[in-house]
Amino acid sequence: MKNTLNPRLLTLLCFMLAAALIRILNVAQLSPVSNFTPLGAMALFSGAYFTTRWKAFAFPLITLFISDLLINAVIYQGRYGIIYEGWYWVYGIFALIVFYGKVLLQKINVKNVVLAAVIATLSHWVLSDGSVWLSGGIDVRTGLPLTRDGAGFVQCLTQGAPFMRNFLAGTLAYSALLFGGFEVLKMRFPKLAVAE
């Protein structure tokens, strides 16, 4: 029986695995740019290129889960249990970013990729910091819980702004690599242009 492994699927999966490895290595360094990761780009990329809906959502979320397990087990040595508190917010946000890739990146060009990266970053910032605020996050100025009003929410967003900037920079940089790299490969190997 002939091996029917689709070269496009294999290439897309290799791009996703490379993004996950970069994320793990980035977290392992615990640097000031720890949020400079390929996760946003990976979710947009998956939404844009996987035509099968379940694959578009499953592959980045499974990749995120496996990298989370490795980071928790190896780098943090199980301090946070199997997975961190509030993980469902994060996974929901990344599913939303995959959706943005499906909707906003039906035509791949620089303008659309930049627009999708900015929208994904702003959504990630407001929703993830909103979940911190809702769950009683700490005001870093006082060490007390954030107030449950507009001022507390704004303070939570302000505290998260440096992470948002790193997330945006990472999403833009890795989008250039993922989208640009795959488009170049499609020109070189026309078989990769066939929808998966």
NUGU-596978 format. One record per atom (N, C-alpha, C): residue number from 1; atom name; x, y, z. Coordinates in steps of 0.02 Angstrom, whole numbers. Example, Ala and Ser with C-alpha at 12.3 -4.5 7.8 and 13.67 -1.06 7.14 Angstrom:
+-----+------+--------+--------+--------+
| seq | atom |     xx |     yy |     zz |
+-----+------+--------+--------+--------+
|   1 |    N |    660 |   -284 |    390 |
|   1 |   CA |    615 |   -225 |    390 |
|   1 |    C |    660 |   -165 |    390 |
|   2 |    N |    642 |   -112 |    354 |
|   2 |   CA |    684 |    -53 |    357 |
|   2 |    C |    645 |      2 |    394 |
+-----+------+--------+--------+--------+
REM end
This chain:
+-----+------+--------+--------+--------+
| seq | atom |     xx |     yy |     zz |
+-----+------+--------+--------+--------+
|   1 |    N |     43 |    -59 |      0 |
|   1 |   CA |      0 |      0 |      0 |
|   1 |    C |     45 |     62 |      0 |
|   2 |    N |     26 |    111 |    -40 |
|   2 |   CA |     65 |    172 |    -48 |
|   2 |    C |     59 |    216 |     14 |
|   3 |    N |    115 |    245 |     36 |
|   3 |   CA |    115 |    291 |     93 |
|   3 |    C |     82 |    356 |     72 |
|   4 |    N |     28 |    375 |    106 |
|   4 |   CA |    -11 |    434 |     86 |
|   4 |    C |     -1 |    492 |    134 |
|   5 |    N |     55 |    496 |    167 |
|   5 |   CA |     67 |    552 |    212 |
|   5 |    C |     72 |    616 |    172 |
|   6 |    N |     28 |    662 |    185 |
|   6 |   CA |     24 |    725 |    148 |
|   6 |    C |     84 |    769 |    165 |
|   7 |    N |    123 |    791 |    115 |
|   7 |   CA |    181 |    832 |    129 |
|   7 |    C |    162 |    899 |    161 |
|   8 |    N |    105 |    926 |    143 |
|   8 |   CA |     82 |    989 |    173 |
|   8 |    C |     70 |    980 |    248 |
|   9 |    N |     35 |    925 |    266 |
|   9 |   CA |     21 |    912 |    336 |
|   9 |    C |     85 |    902 |    375 |
|  10 |    N |    131 |    864 |    347 |
|  10 |   CA |    195 |    852 |    380 |
|  10 |    C |    233 |    917 |    391 |
|  11 |    N |    234 |    960 |    340 |
|  11 |   CA |    269 |   1024 |    345 |
|  11 |    C |    236 |   1069 |    398 |
|  12 |    N |    169 |   1072 |    397 |
|  12 |   CA |    134 |   1113 |    447 |
|  12 |    C |    148 |   1088 |    518 |
|  13 |    N |    148 |   1023 |    528 |
|  13 |   CA |    162 |    994 |    594 |
|  13 |    C |    234 |   1009 |    615 |
|  14 |    N |    280 |   1007 |    569 |
|  14 |   CA |    350 |   1024 |    586 |
|  14 |    C |    356 |   1096 |    608 |
|  15 |    N |    321 |   1141 |    575 |
|  15 |   CA |    321 |   1212 |    595 |
|  15 |    C |    293 |   1219 |    666 |
|  16 |    N |    239 |   1182 |    681 |
|  16 |   CA |    207 |   1186 |    747 |
|  16 |    C |    254 |   1159 |    801 |
|  17 |    N |    287 |   1103 |    787 |
|  17 |   CA |    334 |   1074 |    836 |
|  17 |    C |    393 |   1120 |    849 |
|  18 |    N |    418 |   1152 |    796 |
|  18 |   CA |    473 |   1200 |    804 |
|  18 |    C |    452 |   1258 |    849 |
|  19 |    N |    390 |   1282 |    840 |
|  19 |   CA |    365 |   1336 |    881 |
|  19 |    C |    360 |   1315 |    955 |
|  20 |    N |    337 |   1253 |    967 |
|  20 |   CA |    333 |   1228 |   1036 |
|  20 |    C |    402 |   1223 |   1068 |
|  21 |    N |    451 |   1199 |   1030 |
|  21 |   CA |    519 |   1193 |   1057 |
|  21 |    C |    548 |   1262 |   1073 |
|  22 |    N |    535 |   1310 |   1030 |
|  22 |   CA |    559 |   1378 |   1043 |
|  22 |    C |    527 |   1405 |   1107 |
|  23 |    N |    463 |   1391 |   1118 |
|  23 |   CA |    429 |   1414 |   1179 |
|  23 |    C |    462 |   1383 |   1241 |
|  24 |    N |    474 |   1318 |   1238 |
|  24 |   CA |    504 |   1284 |   1296 |
|  24 |    C |    573 |   1313 |   1311 |
|  25 |    N |    613 |   1323 |   1259 |
|  25 |   CA |    681 |   1350 |   1269 |
|  25 |    C |    678 |   1421 |   1295 |
|  26 |    N |    629 |   1460 |   1273 |
|  26 |   CA |    621 |   1529 |   1296 |
|  26 |    C |    604 |   1532 |   1370 |
|  27 |    N |    558 |   1489 |   1391 |
|  27 |   CA |    538 |   1487 |   1462 |
|  27 |    C |    596 |   1462 |   1505 |
|  28 |    N |    635 |   1415 |   1479 |
|  28 |   CA |    690 |   1387 |   1517 |
|  28 |    C |    741 |   1439 |   1536 |
|  29 |    N |    747 |   1493 |   1496 |
|  29 |   CA |    795 |   1545 |   1511 |
|  29 |    C |    770 |   1594 |   1563 |
|  30 |    N |    705 |   1598 |   1573 |
|  30 |   CA |    674 |   1645 |   1621 |
|  30 |    C |    703 |   1716 |   1613 |
|  31 |    N |    703 |   1740 |   1552 |
|  31 |   CA |    730 |   1806 |   1537 |
|  31 |    C |    676 |   1859 |   1540 |
|  32 |    N |    696 |   1923 |   1536 |
|  32 |   CA |    646 |   1976 |   1535 |
|  32 |    C |    599 |   1974 |   1474 |
|  33 |    N |    618 |   1935 |   1423 |
|  33 |   CA |    575 |   1929 |   1364 |
|  33 |    C |    542 |   1861 |   1361 |
|  34 |    N |    526 |   1833 |   1419 |
|  34 |   CA |    495 |   1767 |   1421 |
|  34 |    C |    430 |   1762 |   1383 |
|  35 |    N |    394 |   1817 |   1377 |
|  35 |   CA |    331 |   1815 |   1339 |
|  35 |    C |    342 |   1825 |   1264 |
|  36 |    N |    404 |   1831 |   1243 |
|  36 |   CA |    421 |   1835 |   1172 |
|  36 |    C |    421 |   1765 |   1144 |
|  37 |    N |    361 |   1739 |   1133 |
|  37 |   CA |    353 |   1669 |   1112 |
|  37 |    C |    317 |   1664 |   1045 |
|  38 |    N |    320 |   1605 |   1015 |
|  38 |   CA |    285 |   1594 |    951 |
|  38 |    C |    213 |   1572 |    959 |
|  39 |    N |    184 |   1573 |   1019 |
|  39 |   CA |    118 |   1545 |   1029 |
|  39 |    C |     64 |   1581 |    990 |
|  40 |    N |     63 |   1647 |    991 |
|  40 |   CA |     13 |   1684 |    953 |
|  40 |    C |     19 |   1671 |    878 |
|  41 |    N |     81 |   1672 |    854 |
|  41 |   CA |     93 |   1659 |    782 |
|  41 |    C |     73 |   1588 |    765 |
|  42 |    N |     87 |   1540 |    809 |
|  42 |   CA |     71 |   1471 |    797 |
|  42 |    C |     -5 |   1462 |    791 |
|  43 |    N |    -44 |   1495 |    834 |
|  43 |   CA |   -117 |   1489 |    831 |
|  43 |    C |   -144 |   1522 |    767 |
|  44 |    N |   -118 |   1580 |    749 |
|  44 |   CA |   -140 |   1613 |    687 |
|  44 |    C |   -122 |   1570 |    626 |
|  45 |    N |    -61 |   1544 |    626 |
|  45 |   CA |    -36 |   1502 |    572 |
|  45 |    C |    -80 |   1441 |    563 |
|  46 |    N |    -97 |   1409 |    617 |
|  46 |   CA |   -139 |   1349 |    615 |
|  46 |    C |   -208 |   1365 |    587 |
|  47 |    N |   -237 |   1420 |    611 |
|  47 |   CA |   -303 |   1440 |    585 |
|  47 |    C |   -301 |   1457 |    511 |
|  48 |    N |   -247 |   1487 |    489 |
|  48 |   CA |   -241 |   1507 |    419 |
|  48 |    C |   -229 |   1449 |    371 |
|  49 |    N |   -190 |   1401 |    392 |
|  49 |   CA |   -168 |   1350 |    344 |
|  49 |    C |   -203 |   1282 |    349 |
|  50 |    N |   -228 |   1263 |    406 |
|  50 |   CA |   -264 |   1200 |    411 |
|  50 |    C |   -336 |   1212 |    388 |
|  51 |    N |   -355 |   1181 |    333 |
|  51 |   CA |   -423 |   1190 |    308 |
|  51 |    C |   -473 |   1147 |    347 |
|  52 |    N |   -450 |   1092 |    375 |
|  52 |   CA |   -493 |   1050 |    417 |
|  52 |    C |   -498 |   1083 |    486 |
|  53 |    N |   -559 |   1101 |    504 |
|  53 |   CA |   -571 |   1141 |    566 |
|  53 |    C |   -542 |   1107 |    628 |
|  54 |    N |   -553 |   1041 |    636 |
|  54 |   CA |   -530 |   1009 |    698 |
|  54 |    C |   -454 |   1010 |    702 |
|  55 |    N |   -420 |   1004 |    645 |
|  55 |   CA |   -347 |   1006 |    645 |
|  55 |    C |   -323 |   1076 |    663 |
|  56 |    N |   -357 |   1127 |    636 |
|  56 |   CA |   -337 |   1196 |    649 |
|  56 |    C |   -338 |   1211 |    724 |
|  57 |    N |   -387 |   1185 |    760 |
|  57 |   CA |   -393 |   1198 |    831 |
|  57 |    C |   -353 |   1147 |    872 |
|  58 |    N |   -354 |   1084 |    852 |
|  58 |   CA |   -323 |   1031 |    892 |
|  58 |    C |   -247 |   1037 |    895 |
|  59 |    N |   -215 |   1047 |    838 |
|  59 |   CA |   -142 |   1046 |    837 |
|  59 |    C |   -109 |   1100 |    881 |
|  60 |    N |   -131 |   1163 |    877 |
|  60 |   CA |    -98 |   1212 |    921 |
|  60 |    C |   -116 |   1202 |    995 |
|  61 |    N |   -178 |   1180 |   1009 |
|  61 |   CA |   -196 |   1170 |   1080 |
|  61 |    C |   -161 |   1109 |   1109 |
|  62 |    N |   -153 |   1056 |   1070 |
|  62 |   CA |   -115 |    998 |   1093 |
|  62 |    C |    -42 |   1016 |   1102 |
|  63 |    N |    -15 |   1055 |   1055 |
|  63 |   CA |     55 |   1077 |   1060 |
|  63 |    C |     64 |   1120 |   1123 |
|  64 |    N |     17 |   1166 |   1136 |
|  64 |   CA |     19 |   1207 |   1196 |
|  64 |    C |     17 |   1163 |   1258 |
|  65 |    N |    -28 |   1114 |   1258 |
|  65 |   CA |    -35 |   1070 |   1316 |
|  65 |    C |     29 |   1030 |   1330 |
|  66 |    N |     57 |   1001 |   1278 |
|  66 |   CA |    119 |    961 |   1287 |
|  66 |    C |    176 |   1006 |   1311 |
|  67 |    N |    182 |   1066 |   1282 |
|  67 |   CA |    236 |   1110 |   1305 |
|  67 |    C |    223 |   1134 |   1376 |
|  68 |    N |    159 |   1145 |   1395 |
|  68 |   CA |    143 |   1162 |   1464 |
|  68 |    C |    163 |   1106 |   1512 |
|  69 |    N |    147 |   1044 |   1493 |
|  69 |   CA |    166 |    987 |   1536 |
|  69 |    C |    241 |    983 |   1545 |
|  70 |    N |    278 |    991 |   1490 |
|  70 |   CA |    352 |    988 |   1494 |
|  70 |    C |    380 |   1045 |   1536 |
|  71 |    N |    354 |   1105 |   1526 |
|  71 |   CA |    377 |   1163 |   1565 |
|  71 |    C |    363 |   1153 |   1639 |
|  72 |    N |    301 |   1130 |   1655 |
|  72 |   CA |    284 |   1118 |   1725 |
|  72 |    C |    325 |   1063 |   1757 |
|  73 |    N |    336 |   1009 |   1720 |
|  73 |   CA |    371 |    951 |   1748 |
|  73 |    C |    446 |    963 |   1752 |
|  74 |    N |    477 |    991 |   1700 |
|  74 |   CA |    549 |    996 |   1697 |
|  74 |    C |    575 |   1062 |   1725 |
|  75 |    N |    548 |   1117 |   1702 |
|  75 |   CA |    575 |   1183 |   1722 |
|  75 |    C |    551 |   1201 |   1792 |
|  76 |    N |    485 |   1194 |   1805 |
|  76 |   CA |    458 |   1213 |   1870 |
|  76 |    C |    455 |   1154 |   1918 |
|  77 |    N |    476 |   1096 |   1897 |
|  77 |   CA |    481 |   1035 |   1938 |
|  77 |    C |    417 |   1020 |   1977 |
|  78 |    N |    360 |   1029 |   1943 |
|  78 |   CA |    296 |   1010 |   1972 |
|  78 |    C |    269 |   1058 |   2024 |
|  79 |    N |    299 |   1116 |   2033 |
|  79 |   CA |    275 |   1164 |   2083 |
|  79 |    C |    202 |   1182 |   2076 |
|  80 |    N |    177 |   1182 |   2015 |
|  80 |   CA |    108 |   1203 |   2002 |
|  80 |    C |     62 |   1144 |   1986 |
|  81 |    N |     83 |   1085 |   2005 |
|  81 |   CA |     44 |   1026 |   1990 |
|  81 |    C |     53 |   1006 |   1917 |
|  82 |    N |      4 |    972 |   1890 |
|  82 |   CA |      8 |    950 |   1821 |
|  82 |    C |      4 |   1010 |   1774 |
|  83 |    N |    -41 |   1056 |   1788 |
|  83 |   CA |    -49 |   1116 |   1747 |
|  83 |    C |    -70 |   1174 |   1791 |
|  84 |    N |    -56 |   1233 |   1769 |
|  84 |   CA |    -66 |   1294 |   1809 |
|  84 |    C |   -140 |   1310 |   1817 |
|  85 |    N |   -153 |   1349 |   1870 |
|  85 |   CA |   -221 |   1371 |   1883 |
|  85 |    C |   -244 |   1419 |   1829 |
|  86 |    N |   -305 |   1414 |   1808 |
|  86 |   CA |   -332 |   1459 |   1757 |
|  86 |    C |   -313 |   1440 |   1686 |
|  87 |    N |   -288 |   1379 |   1677 |
|  87 |   CA |   -266 |   1357 |   1610 |
|  87 |    C |   -323 |   1362 |   1559 |
|  88 |    N |   -385 |   1349 |   1580 |
|  88 |   CA |   -441 |   1349 |   1534 |
|  88 |    C |   -451 |   1418 |   1501 |
|  89 |    N |   -435 |   1472 |   1538 |
|  89 |   CA |   -439 |   1539 |   1508 |
|  89 |    C |   -388 |   1545 |   1451 |
|  90 |    N |   -327 |   1523 |   1465 |
|  90 |   CA |   -273 |   1528 |   1416 |
|  90 |    C |   -289 |   1487 |   1354 |
|  91 |    N |   -313 |   1427 |   1363 |
|  91 |   CA |   -329 |   1384 |   1306 |
|  91 |    C |   -388 |   1412 |   1266 |
|  92 |    N |   -437 |   1440 |   1301 |
|  92 |   CA |   -492 |   1473 |   1266 |
|  92 |    C |   -470 |   1532 |   1225 |
|  93 |    N |   -423 |   1571 |   1253 |
|  93 |   CA |   -396 |   1629 |   1216 |
|  93 |    C |   -359 |   1606 |   1154 |
|  94 |    N |   -319 |   1553 |   1160 |
|  94 |   CA |   -283 |   1528 |   1102 |
|  94 |    C |   -330 |   1497 |   1050 |
|  95 |    N |   -385 |   1468 |   1072 |
|  95 |   CA |   -435 |   1444 |   1023 |
|  95 |    C |   -465 |   1504 |    986 |
|  96 |    N |   -476 |   1559 |   1021 |
|  96 |   CA |   -500 |   1620 |    989 |
|  96 |    C |   -450 |   1646 |    938 |
|  97 |    N |   -385 |   1642 |    954 |
|  97 |   CA |   -334 |   1665 |    907 |
|  97 |    C |   -332 |   1620 |    845 |
|  98 |    N |   -344 |   1555 |    853 |
|  98 |   CA |   -349 |   1510 |    795 |
|  98 |    C |   -408 |   1533 |    751 |
|  99 |    N |   -463 |   1550 |    784 |
|  99 |   CA |   -522 |   1576 |    747 |
|  99 |    C |   -504 |   1639 |    708 |
| 100 |    N |   -466 |   1684 |    739 |
| 100 |   CA |   -444 |   1745 |    703 |
| 100 |    C |   -403 |   1725 |    641 |
| 101 |    N |   -361 |   1675 |    648 |
| 101 |   CA |   -322 |   1652 |    590 |
| 101 |    C |   -367 |   1627 |    534 |
| 102 |    N |   -420 |   1591 |    552 |
| 102 |   CA |   -468 |   1566 |    502 |
| 102 |    C |   -504 |   1623 |    468 |
| 103 |    N |   -526 |   1673 |    506 |
| 103 |   CA |   -568 |   1726 |    480 |
| 103 |    C |   -527 |   1782 |    447 |
| 104 |    N |   -474 |   1804 |    481 |
| 104 |   CA |   -437 |   1863 |    457 |
| 104 |    C |   -383 |   1846 |    406 |
| 105 |    N |   -363 |   1782 |    402 |
| 105 |   CA |   -307 |   1764 |    358 |
| 105 |    C |   -329 |   1718 |    302 |
| 106 |    N |   -387 |   1732 |    274 |
| 106 |   CA |   -408 |   1693 |    216 |
| 106 |    C |   -364 |   1710 |    156 |
| 107 |    N |   -337 |   1770 |    156 |
| 107 |   CA |   -288 |   1790 |    106 |
| 107 |    C |   -224 |   1809 |    144 |
| 108 |    N |   -169 |   1774 |    130 |
| 108 |   CA |   -107 |   1786 |    166 |
| 108 |    C |    -69 |   1843 |    132 |
| 109 |    N |    -60 |   1897 |    168 |
| 109 |   CA |    -17 |   1952 |    147 |
| 109 |    C |      8 |   1987 |    210 |
| 110 |    N |     57 |   2030 |    203 |
| 110 |   CA |     88 |   2062 |    261 |
| 110 |    C |     37 |   2102 |    301 |
| 111 |    N |     -5 |   2141 |    267 |
| 111 |   CA |    -55 |   2182 |    302 |
| 111 |    C |   -102 |   2139 |    344 |
| 112 |    N |   -128 |   2086 |    315 |
| 112 |   CA |   -175 |   2043 |    352 |
| 112 |    C |   -141 |   2007 |    411 |
| 113 |    N |    -79 |   1985 |    401 |
| 113 |   CA |    -44 |   1951 |    456 |
| 113 |    C |    -30 |   2000 |    513 |
| 114 |    N |     -9 |   2061 |    498 |
| 114 |   CA |      3 |   2111 |    550 |
| 114 |    C |    -62 |   2129 |    586 |
| 115 |    N |   -116 |   2139 |    548 |
| 115 |   CA |   -181 |   2154 |    579 |
| 115 |    C |   -203 |   2097 |    625 |
| 116 |    N |   -197 |   2036 |    602 |
| 116 |   CA |   -217 |   1978 |    643 |
| 116 |    C |   -173 |   1973 |    705 |
| 117 |    N |   -108 |   1987 |    699 |
| 117 |   CA |    -63 |   1984 |    757 |
| 117 |    C |    -82 |   2037 |    808 |
| 118 |    N |    -99 |   2097 |    786 |
| 118 |   CA |   -118 |   2150 |    833 |
| 118 |    C |   -184 |   2133 |    867 |
| 119 |    N |   -233 |   2110 |    830 |
| 119 |   CA |   -297 |   2092 |    859 |
| 119 |    C |   -289 |   2033 |    908 |
| 120 |    N |   -249 |   1984 |    890 |
| 120 |   CA |   -236 |   1926 |    934 |
| 120 |    C |   -203 |   1949 |    998 |
| 121 |    N |   -154 |   1994 |    993 |
| 121 |   CA |   -118 |   2018 |   1052 |
| 121 |    C |   -163 |   2058 |   1098 |
| 122 |    N |   -203 |   2103 |   1070 |
| 122 |   CA |   -248 |   2144 |   1112 |
| 122 |    C |   -300 |   2099 |   1146 |
| 123 |    N |   -326 |   2050 |   1110 |
| 123 |   CA |   -373 |   2003 |   1140 |
| 123 |    C |   -340 |   1963 |   1196 |
| 124 |    N |   -280 |   1938 |   1183 |
| 124 |   CA |   -244 |   1900 |   1233 |
| 124 |    C |   -232 |   1942 |   1295 |
| 125 |    N |   -212 |   2005 |   1286 |
| 125 |   CA |   -197 |   2050 |   1342 |
| 125 |    C |   -260 |   2063 |   1384 |
| 126 |    N |   -313 |   2085 |   1352 |
| 126 |   CA |   -374 |   2103 |   1390 |
| 126 |    C |   -405 |   2041 |   1422 |
| 127 |    N |   -409 |   1985 |   1386 |
| 127 |   CA |   -442 |   1926 |   1413 |
| 127 |    C |   -400 |   1891 |   1466 |
| 128 |    N |   -335 |   1885 |   1455 |
| 128 |   CA |   -294 |   1850 |   1506 |
| 128 |    C |   -287 |   1893 |   1568 |
| 129 |    N |   -275 |   1958 |   1560 |
| 129 |   CA |   -271 |   2001 |   1619 |
| 129 |    C |   -340 |   2008 |   1653 |
| 130 |    N |   -392 |   2007 |   1612 |
| 130 |   CA |   -460 |   2007 |   1641 |
| 130 |    C |   -472 |   1947 |   1685 |
| 131 |    N |   -445 |   1889 |   1664 |
| 131 |   CA |   -454 |   1829 |   1706 |
| 131 |    C |   -414 |   1835 |   1771 |
| 132 |    N |   -355 |   1868 |   1768 |
| 132 |   CA |   -316 |   1880 |   1829 |
| 132 |    C |   -355 |   1926 |   1875 |
| 133 |    N |   -385 |   1979 |   1848 |
| 133 |   CA |   -423 |   2026 |   1888 |
| 133 |    C |   -484 |   1992 |   1919 |
| 134 |    N |   -520 |   1951 |   1879 |
| 134 |   CA |   -579 |   1917 |   1905 |
| 134 |    C |   -562 |   1866 |   1959 |
| 135 |    N |   -503 |   1836 |   1955 |
| 135 |   CA |   -485 |   1785 |   2004 |
| 135 |    C |   -450 |   1815 |   2065 |
| 136 |    N |   -448 |   1881 |   2071 |
| 136 |   CA |   -420 |   1912 |   2131 |
| 136 |    C |   -345 |   1922 |   2128 |
| 137 |    N |   -320 |   1941 |   2070 |
| 137 |   CA |   -248 |   1953 |   2063 |
| 137 |    C |   -223 |   2008 |   2110 |
| 138 |    N |   -158 |   2013 |   2115 |
| 138 |   CA |   -125 |   2058 |   2162 |
| 138 |    C |   -104 |   2123 |   2128 |
| 139 |    N |   -115 |   2178 |   2162 |
| 139 |   CA |    -90 |   2243 |   2141 |
| 139 |    C |    -16 |   2246 |   2161 |
| 140 |    N |     29 |   2248 |   2112 |
| 140 |   CA |    100 |   2245 |   2128 |
| 140 |    C |    124 |   2307 |   2166 |
| 141 |    N |     87 |   2362 |   2164 |
| 141 |   CA |    106 |   2422 |   2201 |
| 141 |    C |     95 |   2415 |   2276 |
| 142 |    N |     42 |   2379 |   2294 |
| 142 |   CA |     23 |   2375 |   2365 |
| 142 |    C |     31 |   2305 |   2394 |
| 143 |    N |     33 |   2254 |   2352 |
| 143 |   CA |     35 |   2186 |   2377 |
| 143 |    C |    -33 |   2160 |   2398 |
| 144 |    N |    -85 |   2201 |   2388 |
| 144 |   CA |   -154 |   2183 |   2406 |
| 144 |    C |   -191 |   2161 |   2343 |
| 145 |    N |   -248 |   2127 |   2353 |
| 145 |   CA |   -287 |   2108 |   2294 |
| 145 |    C |   -310 |   2170 |   2255 |
| 146 |    N |   -314 |   2162 |   2189 |
| 146 |   CA |   -339 |   2217 |   2146 |
| 146 |    C |   -411 |   2233 |   2165 |
| 147 |    N |   -428 |   2297 |   2164 |
| 147 |   CA |   -497 |   2316 |   2180 |
| 147 |    C |   -544 |   2292 |   2126 |
| 148 |    N |   -606 |   2278 |   2145 |
| 148 |   CA |   -656 |   2252 |   2098 |
| 148 |    C |   -695 |   2309 |   2066 |
| 149 |    N |   -659 |   2355 |   2036 |
| 149 |   CA |   -690 |   2410 |   2001 |
| 149 |    C |   -649 |   2427 |   1939 |
| 150 |    N |   -669 |   2479 |   1904 |
| 150 |   CA |   -633 |   2499 |   1843 |
| 150 |    C |   -560 |   2514 |   1856 |
| 151 |    N |   -545 |   2546 |   1912 |
| 151 |   CA |   -476 |   2563 |   1928 |
| 151 |    C |   -433 |   2500 |   1938 |
| 152 |    N |   -462 |   2449 |   1970 |
| 152 |   CA |   -427 |   2386 |   1979 |
| 152 |    C |   -413 |   2351 |   1914 |
| 153 |    N |   -462 |   2354 |   1868 |
| 153 |   CA |   -454 |   2323 |   1802 |
| 153 |    C |   -400 |   2360 |   1762 |
| 154 |    N |   -401 |   2426 |   1764 |
| 154 |   CA |   -351 |   2466 |   1729 |
| 154 |    C |   -281 |   2451 |   1757 |
| 155 |    N |   -276 |   2445 |   1823 |
| 155 |   CA |   -212 |   2429 |   1854 |
| 155 |    C |   -188 |   2360 |   1832 |
| 156 |    N |   -233 |   2313 |   1827 |
| 156 |   CA |   -215 |   2246 |   1804 |
| 156 |    C |   -189 |   2248 |   1733 |
| 157 |    N |   -223 |   2287 |   1690 |
| 157 |   CA |   -199 |   2294 |   1621 |
| 157 |    C |   -131 |   2329 |   1618 |
| 158 |    N |   -122 |   2378 |   1661 |
| 158 |   CA |    -59 |   2415 |   1663 |
| 158 |    C |     -2 |   2368 |   1684 |
| 159 |    N |    -15 |   2326 |   1733 |
| 159 |   CA |     36 |   2278 |   1755 |
| 159 |    C |     53 |   2228 |   1700 |
| 160 |    N |      4 |   2212 |   1659 |
| 160 |   CA |     15 |   2164 |   1605 |
| 160 |    C |     43 |   2194 |   1541 |
| 161 |    N |     47 |   2261 |   1537 |
| 161 |   CA |     69 |   2293 |   1475 |
| 161 |    C |    138 |   2271 |   1451 |
| 162 |    N |    188 |   2264 |   1495 |
| 162 |   CA |    253 |   2240 |   1470 |
| 162 |    C |    250 |   2170 |   1439 |
| 163 |    N |    209 |   2127 |   1468 |
| 163 |   CA |    201 |   2059 |   1441 |
| 163 |    C |    164 |   2062 |   1374 |
| 164 |    N |    115 |   2108 |   1368 |
| 164 |   CA |     79 |   2117 |   1306 |
| 164 |    C |    127 |   2140 |   1251 |
| 165 |    N |    172 |   2186 |   1267 |
| 165 |   CA |    221 |   2210 |   1217 |
| 165 |    C |    265 |   2152 |   1193 |
| 166 |    N |    288 |   2111 |   1240 |
| 166 |   CA |    329 |   2053 |   1221 |
| 166 |    C |    290 |   2003 |   1179 |
| 167 |    N |    226 |   1992 |   1197 |
| 167 |   CA |    184 |   1946 |   1160 |
| 167 |    C |    174 |   1972 |   1089 |
| 168 |    N |    161 |   2038 |   1082 |
| 168 |   CA |    153 |   2067 |   1016 |
| 168 |    C |    217 |   2060 |    974 |
| 169 |    N |    274 |   2077 |   1005 |
| 169 |   CA |    337 |   2071 |    969 |
| 169 |    C |    350 |   1999 |    947 |
| 170 |    N |    337 |   1952 |    992 |
| 170 |   CA |    346 |   1881 |    975 |
| 170 |    C |    298 |   1858 |    921 |
| 171 |    N |    236 |   1879 |    926 |
| 171 |   CA |    186 |   1859 |    876 |
| 171 |    C |    204 |   1887 |    808 |
| 172 |    N |    226 |   1949 |    805 |
| 172 |   CA |    246 |   1979 |    741 |
| 172 |    C |    309 |   1945 |    712 |
| 173 |    N |    359 |   1936 |    754 |
| 173 |   CA |    422 |   1907 |    731 |
| 173 |    C |    412 |   1835 |    708 |
| 174 |    N |    378 |   1795 |    749 |
| 174 |   CA |    369 |   1725 |    730 |
| 174 |    C |    318 |   1716 |    674 |
| 175 |    N |    271 |   1763 |    668 |
| 175 |   CA |    226 |   1761 |    610 |
| 175 |    C |    265 |   1772 |    546 |
| 176 |    N |    313 |   1818 |    548 |
| 176 |   CA |    356 |   1829 |    489 |
| 176 |    C |    392 |   1765 |    471 |
| 177 |    N |    418 |   1730 |    521 |
| 177 |   CA |    454 |   1667 |    508 |
| 177 |    C |    408 |   1612 |    484 |
| 178 |    N |    352 |   1602 |    519 |
| 178 |   CA |    307 |   1547 |    502 |
| 178 |    C |    272 |   1559 |    435 |
| 179 |    N |    239 |   1616 |    429 |
| 179 |   CA |    202 |   1630 |    367 |
| 179 |    C |    251 |   1640 |    308 |
| 180 |    N |    303 |   1680 |    319 |
| 180 |   CA |    351 |   1692 |    266 |
| 180 |    C |    386 |   1627 |    245 |
| 181 |    N |    407 |   1588 |    294 |
| 181 |   CA |    440 |   1524 |    279 |
| 181 |    C |    396 |   1477 |    240 |
| 182 |    N |    333 |   1471 |    261 |
| 182 |   CA |    288 |   1424 |    228 |
| 182 |    C |    271 |   1448 |    157 |
| 183 |    N |    262 |   1514 |    149 |
| 183 |   CA |    247 |   1540 |     82 |
| 183 |    C |    307 |   1529 |     35 |
| 184 |    N |    368 |   1537 |     60 |
| 184 |   CA |    427 |   1523 |     19 |
| 184 |    C |    430 |   1449 |      0 |
| 185 |    N |    416 |   1406 |     49 |
| 185 |   CA |    416 |   1334 |     35 |
| 185 |    C |    362 |   1315 |    -16 |
| 186 |    N |    304 |   1348 |    -12 |
| 186 |   CA |    251 |   1334 |    -61 |
| 186 |    C |    273 |   1353 |   -132 |
| 187 |    N |    310 |   1407 |   -138 |
| 187 |   CA |    335 |   1426 |   -205 |
| 187 |    C |    386 |   1375 |   -230 |
| 188 |    N |    427 |   1351 |   -185 |
| 188 |   CA |    480 |   1304 |   -204 |
| 188 |    C |    452 |   1233 |   -216 |
| 189 |    N |    402 |   1214 |   -175 |
| 189 |   CA |    372 |   1147 |   -180 |
| 189 |    C |    297 |   1155 |   -189 |
| 190 |    N |    272 |   1160 |   -249 |
| 190 |   CA |    201 |   1173 |   -262 |
| 190 |    C |    153 |   1124 |   -229 |
| 191 |    N |    176 |   1063 |   -214 |
| 191 |   CA |    132 |   1015 |   -180 |
| 191 |    C |    107 |   1041 |   -113 |
| 192 |    N |    146 |   1085 |    -81 |
| 192 |   CA |    127 |   1111 |    -16 |
| 192 |    C |     67 |   1159 |    -21 |
| 193 |    N |     51 |   1183 |    -80 |
| 193 |   CA |     -5 |   1228 |    -88 |
| 193 |    C |    -72 |   1192 |    -87 |
| 194 |    N |    -71 |   1126 |    -93 |
| 194 |   CA |   -133 |   1086 |    -92 |
| 194 |    C |   -162 |   1088 |    -22 |
| 195 |    N |   -226 |   1105 |    -16 |
| 195 |   CA |   -258 |   1113 |     49 |
| 195 |    C |   -258 |   1048 |     89 |
| 196 |    N |   -251 |   1057 |    155 |
| 196 |   CA |   -252 |   1000 |    202 |
| 196 |    C |   -315 |   1005 |    244 |
+-----+------+--------+--------+--------+
REM end
